Amino acid sequence: MSTATVDLSQVDLGDFDLWDPRPPYELFAQMRREAPLHWSPLKRFPEEGGSGRSRATPTSG
């Protein structure tokens, strides 16, 4: 993944290619800045209801 910003409305965190060869750390940094709560379509997992929320900020305790 490059350091260029991406359109977060198009990001699907369930896309395995996004995680190859490593977690998309630059994308996580962008998400923390721009969309700490992100709705992801999870197209690869239709049995999961087709969508999911991701929290890009740590939780406490």
Secondary structure, DSSP 8 states (H G I E B T S, - for coil): --SS---GGG--TT-GGGGSSS--HHHHHHHHHH-SEEEE--TT-GGGTS-EEEE-S----
